[in-house]
Amino acid sequence: MSFANRPARPLRIAAFLALAGLAGSGLAGSALAQAAKPKPAAPAPTAPAPTAPAAPAAGGMAQQQTGPQTVNVKSEPSQTEWTKVCGKDQASATDVCYTTRDFVSDQGQPVLAVAVYDMKNAQQNVRVVRYLLPLGLLLQPGIRFTVDGQQGTPGKFAVCFPNGCFAEAGGVSNDVVNAMKKGTTLNVSVQNQTQREVTFAVPLAGFGKAFDGPAIDPKVLEEQQKKLQAEMEKRADETRKKLEQQNAPAAGAPAPAPKP
């Protein structure tokens, strides 16, 4: 499940800033207000309805195509560590920090981005875990993430753009964030369009140090964005030239004979 058309990292950072309320959206104040509301009691669990047994698959092929799938991802090569970005939402007088990192497939294709927000004002402190995920996923089931097989945390899709969808879990507990600090793997589960469960296995190495550490200097962040943007433009130009060479007729090739 590649995410080849996901926005460049500078645009991703701008999007996370906007969703954090640092670009005038006021979402930070909204998140704090939502966290202050009492949560309704969870309904009593009901027994699941019996399901018909699946037809046996020849050679197990059907099970391989419809069963759960795990996608192991690795950090984006140009992002050597988790990055902590901080700012202030003036509308709600809220200090907003988020710790984020991009992840790619073994082939280097962008897959997803993770950001853990820490929002504080005079009244309270709220933490939100947000993901930028590929298109083509079922939105209604939402997401579910766990750390090293511990209890799962549900989340919902919030908004989609032409290049990807944001999903989030608001008001997560300190236990969840602490588990991420000490954990090894963050497992993010979604459903694709065939209702197949897909789990992204995200490495957590270095997250705790970045979350508890100082924020990146804005000038350093801006310089990183410029360098990455230049590198992506260079790669795009190289790809374009290769395609042009492949589509160009071979040098010295005889012209096709005219039809009689």
Protein Blocks (a to p, Z undefined) as FASTA:
>chain_A
ZZfkgccfklmmmmmmmmnopnonommmmmmmmmmpccddddddddddddddddddehhl
mmmmmmccdddddddfklmbccddddddfklopacdddddddddfkopafbdcddddddd
fkbccddddddddehiafklopaddeehiacdddddfbdcfkbccdddehiafklmmmmm
mmmbdcdddddfkopacdddddfehklmmmmmccddfklmmmmmmmmmmmmmmmmmmmmm
mmmmmmpccehiacddddZZ
